[in-house]
């Protein structure tokens, strides 16, 4: 289920270290006990609309840090206010916890803070299956950091549209909902890190900017068709060519979303652009930017940081001073 800033505003009123489980993994689950506990909390009014919105947000993003949660759900409060409420939700198993990848967070410019996931009671509240064997909920160390970086993009977009005013909003769909499956095959053809749909209401009309989000932390060579990025571009080719408007989250869009790739290192960005151009077979538009350039500015939509591979396959922005913003300077979508 997608999450949107409009929902937020309404509710605010096993080998090696990398394979270890880094999120709280429930042991034996007593479903009836959880149901009774949830009913008690709801009957007593102990859970709020903001709590529910936060749990829905975590379902889409997997993890959020204390700093990120405060900025989205308690934007005008002290961190301690958010922490105290999250402590209560954690004790009630509405939320779970994940080990904080402090060194990685510092390297990428995120304040090292406690990290939260959805807990067993939270999954029940969302009417989702509560089963400790569901693998995608058992986050590994590297995935926690990756998902925190993706979450930071969501938080930044949320802050950006909030500053722009009530006419603006962002709808976010996580990896599970944004993925493209071909038939009944269990493995997706392409699994973006997220789908962000930025909207601006203009009277009775709504202008829309849809973006598939791809966070690139890898240092793998990417020119080969068998590389991660070779497969990604081939996946987007197939997605575009496979009647993409039948996808439930794209059916109302007039155009296929741009693919926004956020990476590290100036040379890697240029190499990625060449690899994408090499493997691209459909008129999918790619925007590529450096993480540091985006994080240095408050308005992610206006910063001229993006190298563009156009619909015709032209590359714009090889030189830094030629790079473009996601939205034109007049601020409209």
N, C-alpha and C positions, 0 to 999 in steps of 0.2 A: 504494500500500500504506500503510495507516495506521501511525502510530508511537504507542507508548504508554510511559508512565513505567515500566511493569513491564519492558519491554524494556531501558530505560536502566539500571534498577537491576541487572538480571542481567548486563549487559555492563560496568558500572563495576567490579565486582570485575573616417537620413542627412540631416535638415535641422535646423539649429539645434542648440544644445548638448543639449537634452533628447532628441534623437533619436540621439545618439551611443551606441555600444555601451560600456557601463560594466562589463561582466564579461568575463573572459578568454575570447577566442574562439579556439578551436584552428584552426590552419591545416590543412595537409595531414595527414591521419590515417593512420598505418600500423597497421591493425587487428592484423595478426599480431605486430608489435613490441609493441603494448600487451598482447596476450594472453600473450606470452612474459614480459613484465615482471610482469604480474599473477601468473602461475603461479610465477615465481621468488620473489616476495614471500610468496605463500601457502605455498610449499614450505619456505621458510626461517623461517616463523613470524613474519614481520615485520609482519603485519597482525593486529589483535586484534578481539575481539567489540565492543569500544567503538568502534574505527574504523569497523566495519561499521554499527553503530547510528547513528553520527554521519552517515555518508554517506546512510543511509536517511532520517534527519531532514532533511538538506539537500534531498533529493529532494522532500519535502513542502513545505518552507518556501522553497525557492530560495536563500536567503542566511541566514547567521548571522554576527554579529560575534564577535570574539575574546572579549569580555566575556560574551556570551550563551552561547557554547560552554562557557566555563569554568564558568558557573553551572549548566549542565545536566549536563555530562559530567565535570567536575573540581570538584565543589562545595566540596571541602575542601582544594584545592591552590592554590598561588600561580599567578598569571596566566602567569608565565614557564614553568611546567610545561606548561600547555596550549599555549602558543606554540611551544615546542620540538617538541612532537609534531606540531602542525599544520604546522610548517615542513618536517618530514620528509614528511608526506603531500602537501604542495604540490609538493615536489621530485619526487615519484613520480607526479605528475599524478592522484593519487587525489582531491585537492581542486584547485579553481581559485580565482582571486581576483577581486574586484570593487573598483572604485574606491570609496573611502570618502566618502560624502556628509557630510563633517564638520560643515558649517554646519547642515544639516537635522537631523542627529543631536543636536546641541547644542540646537537650538530645541525638540525634542521630549523632551529630558531623557535621551537615551541617551549613554553615554560614547563618544566617538569612538575607535573601535578598528578594526583591520584586518577586512575583510569577506571571507568565504569562500563558495564555491559548490562544486558537484560538478565534478570534473575528468573528463577523457576516460577515464582508468583507472577512476575511480569509477563512471562510467556502465556500463563493461564489467563491473565487479564486480557491479553491480545487474542485470546481464543486460538492460540497456536498449540501444536503438539508439545508436550513437556516430556522429553525423552533424552536421557543423558548420552544416548548413542548418536544423536544428530551431529554429524561431524563438523558441519560448517560453523557451528556455534563454539567449537573448541579451538580458540584462537592460539596460534603459535607465536613465539616472540617476534619474529620478523613480520608476521601479519598484523600484530598489534600496532607496531610502528607505522606500517604501510597504511592501515585503516585510520590511524590518528592523522596522518597527512591528508588523506582524502577528506576526513571530517573537517580539517582546517579549511579546505577549499569551500566546503559547504558553509561553514561558519562565516568565512569572509564574504561569500556571496550574500548570505543572510544580512550581515551588517551593511553591505553595500546597498541593497534594495531598501533596507530600513531607513537609511539616511536619505535616500532619494525621495521618500515620501509614500503616502498611502496608495498611490496609483501603481506602485511597483510591488512585485512579489516574485518569489522563486519557489518552484515545485521541484522536489528532489526524489528520485527513485533510485534505490540502491542496486547493487550488482545483481541480486537475485531477480528483481523485476525488470532490469534494463537489458538482461541477456537475450540473445537471439538463439532459439533452438530450431533445428531443422527436423520436422516431423516428431516422432516419438523418441528420438535419440536422447539419452540422459545427459550427454555432455554438450554444453552450448557451443555453437559455432564461434560466437564472440561474446565475451563477458566484460563490458566496460566497467570501470570502477563506480560509475554512477551516471545518471541522466539528470541534468539540470535544465529546467525550462523556466527562463526568465520572462516575465510578462509585465507589460505596461498598459494599464487601462487608459483608453482615449475616448471618452464619452461612451458610446455604445459598442465601440470596437476594442479589441485587445491585440496589441502587437506582441509577437512572441519571438524569442531567441532560444532555440533548443541546442543543447550541447551534450555530447557524450564526453565524459571526463575520463582521461587516461593518465594515471600518475606513473611516470617512468623513473624507478630508483635503480634499475639494473645497470651493470657495466658490461653486459654481454655484447659481443659484436652482433650487428643487426642487419648486415647486407644480404645474408643468405635467406632463401625462401623458408628454410627450416628453423630459422631463428625465431625468437619470441615475437619480434616485430614483423618479421616476414609473415608469420601466421596471423598476426593481428590484422594486418592490411588485407590479406586474403579473406579474413573473416568479414571485414567491413565491405569488401567487394561483394561477397555472397549475400550479406545482409541487404545491401542496397538493391541487388538484382532480384531478390526473392520476395517481391511484392511487399516491401517494408511497411506499408501503411496498414497491413493486417496486424501488426504488433499492437497489443492493447494500449501501450502508452504513447504510441506515435500516430494513432488513427486520426486524430484531429489536427495534425500538423500539416502545413502546406508544403514543407520541404523536409528532406532528410536532415537530421541534426548535423551540425559541424562536429568534428572530432577535435576536442581541445586536449592537446598533449602537453603535460607539464613535466619538465625534466631538469637535469642538473648538468652544468658544464657547458660552456659555449661551444666547444667543438662537438660534443655529443649532440647538441641541438641541430647543428648543421648536418652531421652524419645521419641523424634520424630523418631529417627532411629529404636527403638524397635516397635513403632506403625506402621511405614511403612513396616517393615519386617513382622509384624503380618498380615497385610491386603493385602500385595502384592501377586498377583496370576500369573502375567506374568513376563517375564524376562526384566523388565524395570530397568535401572541402575539409582540409586539416588546418588547424591553428596550433602553433607550437610556441611555448614560452618557457623561460627559466624560472624555477621556483623562487629564487632570490629576487628577481625583478618584480614578481607579483606580490611577494610578501613585503616589499619595501614601500608599497603604496596602499592607501586605504581603499580606493575605489578600483576593484579588480576589473571592472568593465571599461574604465576610461584609460587605464595605463597603456601607453603605446609600447607594448612588450612582445607582440605576437608576430612571428614569421608565418606567412600564409601560403598554403598550396591551394591554388584556386580551382574552381570547377574545371577549367581548361588545362590544369596541370602546370600553370605558371607558378614559379616560386617568387614571392615578394618578401623582402626583409632579410636577405642574406647579410646585409650590413645593418648594424644595430639602429642607425638613425633612419632606416627605411621601415622599421616595424610599426605595426598598427594596433589600435585598441580594438576590443571586441565590439564596442559601439562607437558610432561616429561622434565627433566632438559636440554636436548639438544635443547629445544625451538620449536620443530616441532609438528604439529598437527597429 
